[in-house]
C-alpha cells in the first residue's frame, strides 16, 4: 500500500508540471499583449513596457515559461491589480472558505446520495425509484446559480429562516483562526453559538451546490447496486437463506460503493468549478467569488491563479480518491 | 438488399416503439422540438422586437406579469418575454455549436490516436489528460477571460475544454475496431487511412458518439448560461439567458419575475435536452437499459 501511494505521488509531478504549462498557455492566449492585461485597463504605454521588460515578455516562449514556473515555485503567482496584493496571499485567505463550502456540499451529497441510490435500486421500477429518477434528473438540470437564487428568495427573504448571504455576521466575533474553516474553528474553540451561526450561513450555499452531485451519486449508486444485485454470489447468498439486510449491508454495499467512489472524485472537480457560481450568488468569500470579481474588474492574474489552484486541488483529490479506492479494493493496488 | 433494408426498418420501428414507451423521453423530445421552434422563429415573432435592440422605456419599468407583458418588464422597461424568447436562439445555437465542434475535434484527435497508436497516441492522450486536470467550467472561464467577450470567443473557450471527452471515447472505440476482420480486409484491399477511418471505422462507432453528444447538449447549454452569469461571454443587450439572470438578480424579491423567467428558461432547456439524451442513450446503447 505504501509503495502504491508513493508511486501515485511521483506520478503527480508531471501532471502538475503539465498543469502549469496549460495555465501558462492560457496567459499567452490573450489577444495582443499580456503585459497590457497584467498592467490593467488604465495603464500608460510606458507602464506596459516596463511590465513587459519586468516579466521578460520580450524573451522566447520557453524562457518565459521557465521564468513563470520558477516564479510559481518561489510563491510568485502574480499581483492582483484590484486588491493590490500578491495573488498567492489572496488565495491563501480565500481558500478555506471555499474548502468549507465544497466539503460540506460533498458530505451532504455522499451522506444522502448513497442511501437514496440504494433505496432506488431495491425498489427498482417501482414508485420510489421513478420518483428518484425524475427528481434527480431535475436536480442535474438545475443551474446551481438559479437554485441558489430561488433558495435566497424562499428561505432567506420570504421565510426568513436563514441568512441571505455572506459567511459570518459582521457584528460578531469570528472564532480564532485555526483551520480557516469557521465551523471547525468554532468547535475547536468550544464556541457552540458561533458554530451554529456559521452553519446557518453555510446551509443554503452548501445545499445549492450539493444537489447536482447528489443526484449523480444517486444515479450511479442505483446503477452499480443493480449490477451487483445481479451477481452470482448475491444469488448464492439468497439461496443460502441470508437475510436481505445482511446481504445488502455486508456484501452489496461495499462493492457498489467502490464503483461510485471514482465518480465522487470526478464530481469533486465539478463542485470546485461550481464554487465560482454559488459563491457569486451567496457572496461567499472564497476563491470563486475572488475569480468572478476579478473578471468584472478585468484583473487577469487572479483568474489564472484560481485556475491553477483549482487544478492542483482537483489533482490532489483524485489522488486521495485513488488511494481510498485501492484501500477498499485490493485488486487495484496489486495491478 | 431488400431483406436487410426491411430488417433495418423493423429495428427502427422497434426502437421508436421503445422510445415512445418511455414517457420522459417523449416529454423531452416535445420540449426540445418547441425550443428549436422558438430558436428558429423567436426573434421574428417576439411581441416587442425593439426591446431586443436595447430600447429603454423608463415609464414601463418593473411591470408585473400581465396581459400586455406576459413575463413582466425589467429595470429598463423591456418586455422580459421578448428577451427570453429571443435568448432561446443564442443559448441553443451556442450549446449545439460547442457540442458539434467539440465532437468534431475530439473524433479527429481520438481517431488519429487510436489508429496510429505509438508515440502519436501517447502525445495526444497526455494532452487530453492535461486538459482534463482543470474542471471544464474553470478552464472555460479562464480562456474566455483571456480571449475577451463575445459569443464566438465564449464558444471557443468552452469547446477547448470539451473535446477531450470525445477524444478518449473515440480512441478506445477505434482501437477496439481496427483489428476486426472488415478493417483488415479493407487494408488488404488497399484502402487509404482517411478512407478507412471515414468509410469503415467511423460508421461503426457512431452510436456511442451520438449518445455522448445527445447527453452533452444540455450540459453545454448550462455551461454557456453559467459563463453568462459570471459576466463572461456575451454582453447586454444581447439577450443571453445567463446574462439576463445576472443583470436582474438584484431585482429580487420585489421584481422577482425579471430573474425567475430567464432562470426557468435555462432549467427547462437543460432538462429537456437531458431527458431526450437519456432516451437516445437507452435507444442506442442496450447495455444502459435497465
Interface residues (C-beta under 8 A of the other chain):
Chain A: X15 X18 X19 X21 X22 X23 X26 X27 X29 X30 X31 X37 X124 X133 X134 X137 X138 X140 X141 X142 X143 X144 X145 X146 X149 X150 X152 X153 X157 X158 X223 X226 X269 X270 X272 X273 X274 X276 X277 X280 X281 X291 X292 X295 X296 X300 X303 X304 X306 X307 X310 X311 X314 X315
Chain B: X24 X126 X129 X130 X131 X133 X134 X135 X136 X137 X138 X139 X141 X142 X143 X145 X146 X147 X148 X218 X222 X225 X226 X229 X230 X231 X232 X242 X245 X249 X252 X253 X256 X259 X260 X263 X264 X266 X267 X270 X271 X274 X275 X278 X290
